[in-house]
Structure formats: C-alpha cells, structure tokens
Amino acid sequence: MTGPGRRNGNEPPIGRRMAELRARRGMSQQVFADRIRKSKSWVDKVERGVRSLDRLSVIETVAAALGVAPDVLLAGKAPREPVADTGGDVERLRAALARHDIPSGGKAAPSLAQLDAQAGYAWMAYRNGHHPQVLRLLPDLLCDSRTQPGDTADLLVRVYRLAAQVLVKLGEADLAWLAADRAMSATSGGPWRAGLAAISLAQALRALRRGQLALTAAVNAVHQLDLAPPHVRQPGVTGTLLIEAALAAAVSGDASAAGELTERAARLADGQRQHDRDGIGFGPTPVDLARALIAMWSGDHQLAVTIHQGVISGNAWHLLPAEHRAAHLIDITHAYLDLGDARAAGRALVAADRIASWETRIRPVARAALTAVFRAGPGAADVSCLATAIGLTR
C-alpha cells in the first residue's frame, strides 16, 4: 500500500486515502461509519473502490470526521498543473502595445522568416490552449514584428490578432479591442487581411458587449470579400466572419439576423473540410457549435443542449483545436445552469479542463461558471477538485 504521505503520479485513490487517514486516527470502520452516519458496509465499499466518493457534501463530511481539509482527500485527483499568475505578462503585453519607438542596441533583430515561424509557433500554442506560453511570447514578438523592415503586413496582422484573441480570453476586452484595431490598421487595405483582422475585432467588440458594432464589422468585412477577385476569397475567412456576425446578432437580440447569417455560413461550410489555422476554424462543426450558442443566447436552452450533445458525440468534434472545444464547453455551462442541471454544467467544466486546462484556470468566465455551479448545490468530487486547483473554495 502506498504510504499516507505520498503525493505523486501514483497517488492512491480517494477511498484508499480515506482508509489510511482513518487507520492513522485509530478508528475502526464501524466507529468511523457512526461518526459520518453511514453504514460500515458503505465505508468498506468506498475504501475498496467498489463505491465512488463523488459528492462534495459527503467529501466535506468525511474530511471533517478525519480532521483534514477536503482538498487533502482530493489531492490525488487534483490536476498537477499550477494556476498561472498572468498579471505580469498582461502588463508586459500592455507595454508592448503602447510602444511606438524603435528599440536601440541589444540583440540582433530576427529575420522576417524567423518572426513568421515564431508567430506560427505562438498560434499553435494558442490552438492547444497554452495561453500563458502565448502571453510570454507576445511582447517580444510584437516589438520585433513592428520594427521589422520590409513588407510585414501579413506578420503584423497575425501577431496583433493573436494578442487580441488571447486578451479576450483573459477578460481584458479594452486591451483586446486595441490590439484588434492595430490589426485592422496593419492590413494595408487588402480584403483578405482585413477579413482576418475583422474576426478578432468582432470578438473583441462582442467581449465589450458592443454586439451591433461587432455585427457591423463582421458584415462589412464579408461584403469586401464578396467584392474581391475570386483568387483572393477564402471560404474559411468568409465563413468565420459569418459565424462571428451571427453570434454578434444573437447577443444583440436579433434572432432573425443570427439565423440568416448562420444559414449562409452553413451553406458555405457544406462539403468543406475542417480548416484550422491561425484562429480560423471553419467547417460544419463550428457552424453547429455556433447554432448551439445562438440558441442559448436566444433563450432556447434545451435546443442549445440538444445541438451541443449532437456535436460532441460525433468524430468531427475531436478534430477541433483544444482551445475551441474547451471554450465551447465553458460557454455551454450557462445553458445547463439555466435548465437547472448543475451536475451537467460541472461535467462540462471538468471536460473543458481535461482538454485545455488553461481555459479553465485563467479565464474569468470559467471561474464565474464554476462559481455558479457551486452555488447551485452540492457537486461531484471532480468539480470540487477543479475548484481547489484554481483556488476557488466554498
């Protein structure tokens, strides 16, 4: 048997930890059962792993009888990745966005090809949900890209867009809007670049609760792409803009426009292969995920859950980037909560954490969702474990 003090990757399950702590306190199974008002058979089954100890209220009772905090019992299940303190990195990124001078001296500036490769790496980290890593990369990447000689429009749009999108994740909507606006300014009038930048601009405006402005930005960009020569148009960019426009219409209360825009996106996605690059994830699955969110924001929570469950049961769901899947699972918790199903909301959050833990660890919206799940009543052990991991306790 593993020693009671052990805390590593071979951590004993919660029932065994309960047995070890009980034995260390000299309590028989019967005495312990009496203290927690359970049967001796119940205690024995939990300790042998036959029965799950998966309700927070019961874990709290057991922990109190053992004289330990609940997280001592849950420690073996707690995700091992620590919560990142992103405040300093956000300030560095803020300072980088505020700079307009050309740094003098120091190391040699990277080449355009090197910066493009670094931007590609940063986008890959973003798609995998490694947001602290992206934050660490962005300040230098912004400064080096802005001072690079030559035609840097594509690079600048990529980097400013990434800054905007990760700042939206962190709840820094004003700063995200600034980065997205810089991306728009860097497009040099090209409709394809402008379309890319408008995606991030619409997201930032929606985060600022400026749905109508987000809708206008996305629709205008679609119009410019429609007027562009055929070789310039890209279905992935147009389709993603249509999804952003539909989401903006939904949060603005215009269900009719949201429906029309979604249907147009669906027609464009029909027959398309899933495409994911630099924050552009377009295809039938992203359209269906948008339908679920639009239904939720329109008040039809049951329809939202039905669409969501249909999507996550299909193979295409697993082809989406980790960031996209985890973000959607966090969003859909509101539909479950409005239906009074806090346990399903908790399961969605735990699933999001398993897919891309930084989505739940550093995003204010995830913390708010987890708080709402806690307030709804006793939850499962894995939800409590997640709350402990991010420093949220009852």
C-alpha angles and dihedrals in degrees: 000000000000115000117259094243096053118120113174144101090295092056113158117247120265094262092055091048088052090052093048094049091046092051092047088057092051096243123145119221090255095051091047091047090053091051094054093037095242132121123265087240090057091052092047093050093049092049092049092048093245091117125041123237095210109139120092094216091055092045089053091051092048092047092050091052090050093046096239136111116262091246090063088065092041096044094099092055096044114113108254097221109099124230110264122231100223098172095097093046091050090053091050089051091048090052091049091052090049095053121096100162126100110246113237128215125353126090125359114271116253118248122255090254091052092049091048089053091048090050090051090051091049091051090050090053089050093051089051091051097248094141099160088056090051090050091053092051100044105071095058092037090054094049095045093046094049094051096043113117122233132032104340100156095114092046094047093050090050094049098042090047091053091049090051094049097048090046090054087055090054094050092250094131097158092052090044090054089053092052092046091049089052088052090053090050091052095055094089089217096295110147094217093051090042089053092053092048092046090059091061092040091054091049092050093047091049089052087053088053091246096132097160092051090048090050092050093048093051096043093048090052091050089051092052091050091049089056094047123099113274094251090059097052120094121189091212093059095042092045093049090049090052090052091049090049091050092050091048090050090050095052088047091056096250100130093166094057091043090055094047094048092047092051091051090051090048092053090050091048094049108114093003121132116235107273123195124171133132094351095316107123109165134161139088094303097057088047091054092047088053089051089056093051092045090052090049094049089046090057100254097119096164091056089047092054092045092053091044094051091048091053098047091049091062129084094239090067091068091054092064118097115269091244092056095048095046093046091052092049090053091049095049092057087082091062091051092047093050088052089052094247102129093161092059089047089052092049090052091053093048090049090051090052092052092051099045113356096191089062088066099031102056107019115100090210090058092049090050091050092050090049089053090051090052093049091052091068144273112349140197123280095251090056090052089048091054091048090052091049093056094040097254114137136167 
